[in-house]
């Protein structure tokens, strides 16, 4: 397909390519938010809450795909696996772009999520192939800096497309970007997994990976807890357009409002990178979850007594809450990976898949309860964070004292 590039990329170009592939997931989610109402109207969706499935189904595909693409990349190589993922993603984009009914739209979104699991999982594997230790952390930090900008800008890009054309052109832009990444990867990035390092792809190996993860209290406990916290976050993504743009009157300013909230998540990543060595992943995760639970409970009581909040109050609440959620995400996944040792590759796929599937199920259920009030979303953060806190407390008690101190 392409001449095999042999020369390693210069660091700036490598970081840009890896960050762009990683950011495809955020772009495919957040750029769609301004268009959800239009899609629902054109595809004759009776219940406005059903439109939320356009977001949720991508998470479903992402959860299923991760468990396949991780082991597949260890078997056939990094680049072929990304090509397969991008191919499925592009097929899903075309299916959604030409959809004439809602079921076809959801099938396209499912394929998009399934395909995007390839670049998402394999990008991290490529970085691990080439860098180790502090150099790997440095590369990941640069990638995260670029990645943070995508959720902040994506709704504005989606809104810009809507001003110039209709929602189908958003999927056209996804196709163009996917093809550009395909060509960039093929022409410039060398394969990073040599033939002698590859392992067989077998369902038995995947089953063993699941069995091993589920036998580790820390791994399965923190994976489940991450899924619960992410479930509320998926519900926020699914209902953000209904709440911020319609219910609270954000209107045309919705992309800007969403960008501010996305930057709060990004700020959490920057802060966490500075404090995690000093305080540890477990302590930061626990304190952040407690803050989310306390804030959601207090805000929920305020809504119960005083009624629905105004836009400013809800934005302030969400900004601080999402900052705390941002402190949870990376730390919990890292703790879950600690006991997996030599099964780190398949373990990462299992951890990512299970937590994403939990978040899909919870997000879809929570979003279905939206009826013009912020209360279901607020309560979901309180309940899910409380359950996550219980789960990690049990996991820590079942783990050895030495590991629990990390």
C-alpha positions as CSV (number, residue, x, y, z in Angstrom):
1,X,0.0,0.0,0.0
2,X,2.8,2.4,0.9
3,X,6.6,2.2,0.7
4,X,7.8,1.2,4.1
5,X,9.3,4.2,5.9
6,X,12.5,3.3,7.7
7,X,13.6,6.6,9.3
8,X,12.0,7.4,12.7
9,X,9.9,10.5,12.8
10,X,11.3,13.6,14.5
11,X,9.8,14.0,17.9
12,X,7.4,17.0,17.1
13,X,5.9,15.1,14.1
14,X,5.6,11.9,16.0
15,X,3.8,13.6,18.9
16,X,1.5,15.4,16.5
17,X,0.5,12.2,14.7
18,X,0.0,10.1,17.9
19,X,-2.0,12.9,19.5
20,X,-4.2,13.3,16.5
21,X,-5.0,9.6,16.4
22,X,-5.7,9.6,20.1
23,X,-7.9,12.7,19.7
24,X,-10.1,11.1,17.0
25,X,-12.3,9.6,19.8
26,X,-12.9,13.0,21.4
27,X,-13.6,14.6,18.1
28,X,-16.1,12.0,17.0
29,X,-18.0,12.6,20.3
30,X,-17.8,16.3,20.9
31,X,-18.1,17.6,17.4
32,X,-21.5,15.9,17.2
33,X,-23.0,17.6,20.2
34,X,-24.3,20.8,18.5
35,X,-26.0,18.6,15.8
36,X,-27.9,16.2,18.0
37,X,-31.2,18.1,17.9
38,X,-31.1,18.5,14.1
39,X,-30.3,14.8,13.6
40,X,-33.2,13.9,15.8
41,X,-35.6,16.1,13.9
42,X,-34.5,14.9,10.4
43,X,-34.5,11.2,11.3
44,X,-37.9,11.5,13.0
45,X,-36.8,10.6,16.6
46,X,-39.9,10.9,18.8
47,X,-38.2,10.9,22.2
48,X,-35.5,13.6,22.5
49,X,-33.6,11.4,24.9
50,X,-33.1,8.7,22.3
51,X,-30.8,11.1,20.4
52,X,-28.3,10.6,23.3
53,X,-27.7,7.1,21.9
54,X,-25.7,8.8,19.1
55,X,-23.1,9.4,21.8
56,X,-23.6,6.2,23.8
57,X,-23.3,3.8,20.9
58,X,-19.9,5.1,20.1
59,X,-18.8,4.2,23.6
60,X,-20.3,0.7,23.1
61,X,-18.3,0.1,20.0
62,X,-15.2,1.5,21.7
63,X,-15.6,-0.9,24.7
64,X,-16.0,-3.9,22.5
65,X,-13.2,-2.9,20.1
66,X,-10.5,-2.4,22.7
67,X,-10.5,-6.1,23.7
68,X,-9.9,-7.1,20.1
69,X,-7.4,-4.5,18.8
70,X,-5.0,-4.7,21.7
71,X,-4.1,-8.4,21.2
72,X,-4.4,-8.0,17.4
73,X,-1.7,-5.4,17.4
74,X,0.6,-7.7,19.2
75,X,0.0,-10.4,16.5
76,X,0.0,-8.6,13.2
77,X,1.9,-5.4,14.0
78,X,0.9,-1.8,15.0
79,X,0.3,-0.2,11.6
80,X,-1.9,-3.0,10.0
81,X,-4.1,-2.9,13.2
82,X,-4.5,0.8,12.9
83,X,-5.4,0.5,9.2
84,X,-8.1,-2.1,10.0
85,X,-9.5,0.2,12.7
86,X,-9.5,3.3,10.5
87,X,-11.2,1.3,7.7
88,X,-14.0,0.3,10.1
89,X,-14.2,3.9,11.3
90,X,-14.5,5.3,7.8
91,X,-17.2,2.8,6.9
92,X,-19.1,3.8,10.0
93,X,-18.8,7.5,9.1
94,X,-20.1,6.9,5.6
95,X,-23.0,4.8,7.0
96,X,-24.0,7.7,9.4
97,X,-23.5,10.3,6.7
98,X,-26.0,8.7,4.4
99,X,-28.4,7.5,7.1
100,X,-32.1,7.9,6.3
101,X,-33.3,6.4,9.6
102,X,-32.2,6.4,13.2
103,X,-31.3,2.7,13.3
104,X,-28.8,3.2,10.4
105,X,-27.3,6.2,12.2
106,X,-26.8,4.1,15.4
107,X,-25.2,1.3,13.4
108,X,-22.8,3.8,11.9
109,X,-21.9,5.2,15.3
110,X,-21.3,1.7,16.6
111,X,-18.9,1.0,13.8
112,X,-17.2,4.3,14.4
113,X,-16.5,3.4,18.0
114,X,-15.4,-0.1,17.1
115,X,-12.9,1.2,14.6
116,X,-11.6,4.0,16.8
117,X,-10.7,1.5,19.4
118,X,-7.8,0.6,17.0
119,X,-6.0,3.9,17.0
120,X,-6.8,4.5,20.6
121,X,-5.2,1.3,21.9
122,X,-2.4,1.0,19.4
123,X,-1.2,4.5,19.8
124,X,-0.3,3.9,23.4
125,X,1.5,0.6,22.3
126,X,3.6,2.5,19.7
127,X,4.7,5.0,22.4
128,X,5.6,2.1,24.7
129,X,7.5,0.5,21.9
130,X,9.7,3.5,21.3
131,X,10.1,5.2,24.7
132,X,10.5,4.1,28.3
133,X,10.6,5.7,31.7
134,X,10.8,9.5,31.9
135,X,11.2,9.9,28.2
136,X,7.8,8.1,27.7
137,X,6.3,10.3,30.4
138,X,7.6,13.4,28.5
139,X,6.1,12.2,25.2
140,X,2.8,11.4,26.9
141,X,2.7,14.9,28.5
142,X,3.2,16.6,25.1
143,X,0.5,14.4,23.6
144,X,-1.9,15.3,26.4
145,X,-1.3,19.0,25.8
146,X,-2.5,18.6,22.2
147,X,-5.2,16.2,23.2
148,X,-6.7,18.7,25.7
149,X,-7.4,21.2,22.9
150,X,-9.6,18.8,20.9
151,X,-12.6,18.5,23.3
152,X,-12.4,22.2,23.8
153,X,-12.5,23.0,20.1
154,X,-14.6,20.1,18.7
155,X,-18.1,21.5,19.4
156,X,-17.1,24.8,17.8
157,X,-15.9,22.9,14.8
158,X,-19.2,21.1,14.6
159,X,-21.1,24.3,15.0
160,X,-19.0,25.9,12.2
161,X,-19.9,23.1,9.9
162,X,-23.6,23.5,10.8
163,X,-23.4,27.2,9.9
164,X,-22.0,26.3,6.4
165,X,-23.9,23.1,5.7
166,X,-25.9,20.4,7.4
167,X,-25.0,17.8,10.0
168,X,-24.1,15.2,7.3
169,X,-21.0,17.3,6.5
170,X,-19.7,16.7,10.0
171,X,-19.3,13.1,9.0
172,X,-17.7,14.2,5.8
173,X,-15.0,16.0,7.8
174,X,-14.5,12.9,9.8
175,X,-13.9,10.9,6.6
176,X,-11.4,13.5,5.3
177,X,-9.5,13.5,8.6
178,X,-9.4,9.7,8.7
179,X,-8.0,9.4,5.2
180,X,-5.4,12.1,6.0
181,X,-4.3,10.2,9.1
182,X,-4.2,6.9,7.1
183,X,-1.9,8.5,4.6
184,X,0.3,10.2,7.1
185,X,0.8,7.0,9.1
186,X,1.5,5.0,6.0
187,X,4.0,7.4,4.4
188,X,5.9,8.6,7.5
189,X,5.7,6.3,10.5
190,X,7.8,3.0,10.5
191,X,6.4,-0.2,12.1
192,X,7.5,-0.4,15.7
193,X,6.9,-4.1,16.5
194,X,9.3,-6.4,14.8
195,X,8.2,-9.8,13.5
196,X,10.2,-11.7,16.2
197,X,8.3,-9.8,19.0
198,X,4.9,-10.7,17.8
199,X,2.6,-13.2,19.6
200,X,-0.3,-15.3,18.4
201,X,-3.8,-13.9,18.4
202,X,-6.1,-16.4,20.1
203,X,-9.4,-16.3,21.9
204,X,-7.9,-18.4,24.7
205,X,-5.3,-15.7,25.4
206,X,-8.1,-13.1,25.6
207,X,-10.0,-15.4,28.0
208,X,-7.0,-15.9,30.1
209,X,-6.5,-12.1,30.3
210,X,-10.0,-11.6,31.5
211,X,-9.7,-14.4,34.1
212,X,-6.4,-12.9,35.4
213,X,-7.8,-9.4,35.7
214,X,-10.9,-10.6,37.5
215,X,-8.7,-12.5,40.0
216,X,-6.9,-9.3,41.0
217,X,-8.8,-7.2,43.6
218,X,-7.0,-4.0,42.6
219,X,-7.4,-4.5,38.9
220,X,-11.1,-5.3,38.8
221,X,-12.0,-3.0,41.7
222,X,-10.4,0.1,40.2
223,X,-11.6,-0.8,36.7
224,X,-15.2,-1.1,37.9
225,X,-14.9,2.2,39.9
226,X,-13.5,4.0,36.9
227,X,-16.5,2.7,34.9
228,X,-18.9,4.1,37.5
229,X,-17.3,7.5,37.5
230,X,-17.1,7.5,33.7
231,X,-20.8,6.5,33.5
232,X,-21.9,9.8,35.0
233,X,-19.4,11.5,32.7
234,X,-20.9,9.8,29.6
235,X,-24.4,10.9,30.8
236,X,-23.1,14.4,31.0
237,X,-21.8,14.2,27.4
238,X,-25.1,12.8,26.2
239,X,-27.3,15.4,27.9
240,X,-25.0,18.5,27.8
241,X,-26.6,19.9,24.6
242,X,-30.1,19.4,26.1
243,X,-29.2,21.0,29.4
244,X,-26.8,23.8,28.5
245,X,-28.2,24.9,25.1
246,X,-31.9,24.3,25.6
247,X,-32.9,24.0,29.3
248,X,-30.6,26.6,30.7
249,X,-30.6,28.9,27.7
250,X,-27.0,28.7,26.5
251,X,-28.2,28.7,22.9
252,X,-25.5,29.6,20.4
253,X,-22.9,29.8,23.2
254,X,-23.1,26.1,23.8
255,X,-19.7,25.3,22.0
256,X,-18.0,28.0,24.2
257,X,-19.6,26.7,27.4
258,X,-18.6,23.2,26.6
259,X,-15.0,24.4,25.7
260,X,-14.7,25.9,29.2
261,X,-15.8,22.7,30.8
262,X,-13.4,20.7,28.7
263,X,-10.5,22.9,29.7
264,X,-11.4,22.2,33.4
265,X,-10.8,18.5,32.6
266,X,-7.5,19.4,30.8
267,X,-6.4,21.5,33.8
268,X,-6.9,18.5,36.0
269,X,-4.5,16.5,33.8
270,X,-1.8,19.2,34.1
271,X,-2.2,19.4,37.9
272,X,-2.2,15.7,38.4
273,X,1.1,15.4,36.5
274,X,2.6,17.7,39.0
275,X,1.3,16.2,42.2
276,X,0.9,12.5,41.5
277,X,4.5,11.6,42.4
278,X,4.2,13.3,45.8
279,X,0.8,12.1,46.9
280,X,0.2,8.9,44.9
281,X,-2.5,7.7,42.6
282,X,-4.7,6.1,45.2
283,X,-4.8,9.1,47.6
284,X,-5.6,11.5,44.8
285,X,-8.3,9.2,43.3
286,X,-10.0,8.8,46.7
287,X,-9.9,12.5,47.6
288,X,-11.2,13.5,44.2
289,X,-14.1,10.9,44.4
290,X,-15.0,12.2,47.8
291,X,-15.1,15.8,46.5
292,X,-17.3,14.7,43.6
293,X,-19.7,12.9,45.9
294,X,-19.9,15.8,48.4
295,X,-20.4,18.5,45.7
296,X,-23.1,16.5,43.9
297,X,-25.0,15.9,47.2
298,X,-24.9,19.5,48.2
299,X,-25.8,20.8,44.8
300,X,-28.6,18.2,44.6
301,X,-30.0,19.4,47.9
302,X,-29.9,23.0,46.6
303,X,-31.8,22.0,43.5
304,X,-34.4,20.1,45.6
305,X,-34.9,23.2,47.9
306,X,-34.5,26.1,45.5
307,X,-35.4,24.6,42.1
308,X,-33.5,24.4,38.9
309,X,-30.2,26.4,38.8
310,X,-29.4,29.2,36.4
311,X,-26.7,28.7,33.7
312,X,-23.9,30.4,35.7
313,X,-24.5,28.4,38.8
314,X,-24.6,25.1,36.9
315,X,-21.4,26.0,35.0
316,X,-19.5,26.8,38.1
317,X,-20.7,23.5,39.7
318,X,-19.7,21.5,36.6
319,X,-16.4,23.2,36.2
320,X,-15.2,22.3,39.7
321,X,-16.8,18.8,39.5
322,X,-15.3,17.9,36.2
323,X,-11.9,19.1,37.4
324,X,-12.2,16.5,40.2
325,X,-13.4,13.9,37.7
326,X,-10.3,14.6,35.6
327,X,-8.1,13.7,38.6
328,X,-9.8,10.4,38.8
329,X,-9.6,9.1,35.2
330,X,-5.9,8.6,34.6
331,X,-5.0,7.6,38.2
332,X,-7.6,4.8,38.5
333,X,-6.6,3.2,35.2
334,X,-3.0,3.4,36.3
335,X,-3.7,1.7,39.7
336,X,-5.8,-1.0,37.9
337,X,-2.8,-1.8,35.7
338,X,-0.3,-2.1,38.6
339,X,-0.8,-5.9,39.4
340,X,-1.0,-7.1,35.8
341,X,2.7,-7.5,35.3
342,X,3.6,-9.4,32.1
343,X,0.0,-9.3,30.9
344,X,0.1,-5.5,30.6
345,X,-0.9,-5.6,26.9
346,X,-4.0,-7.8,27.2
347,X,-4.6,-6.3,30.7
348,X,-4.8,-2.8,29.3
349,X,-7.3,-4.0,26.7
350,X,-9.4,-5.7,29.4
351,X,-9.3,-2.8,31.8
352,X,-10.2,-0.3,29.0
353,X,-12.9,-2.5,27.6
354,X,-14.6,-3.3,30.9
355,X,-14.6,0.2,32.2
356,X,-15.9,1.6,28.9
357,X,-18.7,-0.9,28.7
358,X,-19.8,-0.1,32.3
359,X,-19.8,3.6,31.4
360,X,-21.8,3.0,28.3
361,X,-24.5,1.1,30.2
362,X,-24.7,3.6,33.0
363,X,-24.6,6.6,30.7
364,X,-27.4,5.3,28.6
365,X,-29.6,4.6,31.6
366,X,-28.9,7.9,33.4
367,X,-29.5,9.9,30.2
368,X,-32.9,8.3,29.7
369,X,-34.1,9.9,32.9
370,X,-33.6,13.4,31.7
371,X,-37.0,15.2,31.6
372,X,-36.0,18.9,31.7
373,X,-34.3,18.8,35.1
374,X,-30.6,18.6,36.0
375,X,-31.4,16.5,39.0
376,X,-30.9,13.0,37.4
377,X,-27.4,14.0,36.2
378,X,-26.4,15.6,39.5
379,X,-27.7,12.6,41.5
380,X,-25.9,10.2,39.2
381,X,-22.5,11.8,40.1
382,X,-23.4,11.5,43.8
383,X,-24.5,7.8,43.6
384,X,-21.9,6.6,41.1
385,X,-19.0,8.3,43.0
386,X,-20.3,6.8,46.3
387,X,-20.4,3.3,44.7
388,X,-16.9,3.9,43.3
389,X,-15.6,4.8,46.7
390,X,-17.1,1.7,48.3
391,X,-15.5,-0.5,45.6
392,X,-12.0,0.9,45.8
393,X,-12.2,0.7,49.6
394,X,-13.0,-3.0,49.4
395,X,-10.3,-3.5,46.7
396,X,-7.7,-1.8,48.9
397,X,-8.5,-3.9,51.9
398,X,-8.2,-7.1,49.9
399,X,-4.9,-6.1,48.5
400,X,-1.5,-6.4,50.2
401,X,-0.5,-3.5,52.5
402,X,2.6,-2.7,50.4
403,X,0.6,-2.2,47.2
404,X,-2.1,-0.3,48.9
405,X,0.4,2.4,49.9
406,X,1.3,3.2,46.3
